[in-house]
Structure formats: structure tokens, C-alpha cells
């Protein structure tokens, strides 16, 4: 199966799919942190290829409720609309897709997410509410519910890599996506 992991510089989700034998590619403006098939470019230029599944992680800076106090400014200068348009480009794909983003304005502007997951449902004792909008895919089933509910991501110290550290996908969630959605995409 051909899988595109959109807006992923880490390579974590891509590698979870590759470990299960899929032809998975990541695409981001940044180079990949993990060597492997990666397109360093604007992902919108590559959505016309024949993919069986697209998993998108659009930037959330202008969409997440954590930045709500800046929404008015972002609306005035057009940043928020640009981010909304980018998110919506993935909803128009003919392929099966999943869009991942934190709790934010897309629940109002597009539709409520199909589900909200937490890292502690997939083996990581942390909290980070993650919304999933799905087309042609089942809800992601928890694989390893663990104790601990630490908001590590929210307490990431200020610094130049703060946004990168906050945006990396948890390996347990990536493995669940590859295991559960990889089979669905092949069969249907």
C-alpha cells in the first residue's frame, strides 16, 4: 500500500508503516529526522499522486485553542485563513485519509472530529488531547492503556525547538495507526 504522511519531519509515522511492509513516504518543508523516503517540499504539490492512504498533520499554530488569544490578530493578517485552507485541502482527497490536530477551531469551521485520543491510551503516560478526522478509516482503538497523566508536552520549556518537540507523534500512536489503518486501507 502507498501511504503519504503529510507534514511529518520526524519520520515516526512513516517508519511505523514501513515496518509493516508499506510503501510509506513522509513529506514536509523540513528534512526528515529519521533517514528514509521523504519528500522535502510543499505537500500540496504531491497530493495528486496515487496514494492509498494519506495521514496529515497540518500545522496547528493558527488553529489550536492554545493560541486562541491570538485568533483576532491571525484573522486580520490572514494567517488563520491560510491554515484553515491548508487543513481543508486534505478533506477533499479521494483517498482514505486521517487528519490529526489538537483541539481547535476546525471542530467549528469544518466538523467535530471523529475521535479524540490521548497518548496514555497507547503506552505513553502523558496527556495530549489529539483530534482525528477520518475518511474511510475506523476509529483508532487503544492498544496499551497506562497509568500516568503528565502534561509533558504542555510544559515543554521555551526554546527554538519547542514547537518541534510538541509536534512529534508518539510512537505508540504511530504503531496503532500502521497496524489498524494499514490493514483497512489494503482491504477496502
Buried (B, 14 or more C-beta within 10 A) or exposed (E): BBBBBBBBBBBBBBBBBBBBEBEBBBBBEEEBBBEEBBBEEEBEEBBEEEBBBBBBBBBBBBBBBBBEEEBEEBEEEEBBEEBBEBBBBBBEBEBBBBBBBBBBBBBEEBEEBBBEBBBBBBBBEBBBEBBBBBBBBEEBEBBEEBEEEBEBBEEBEEEEEEEBEBBBBBBBBBBBBBBBBBEBBEEE
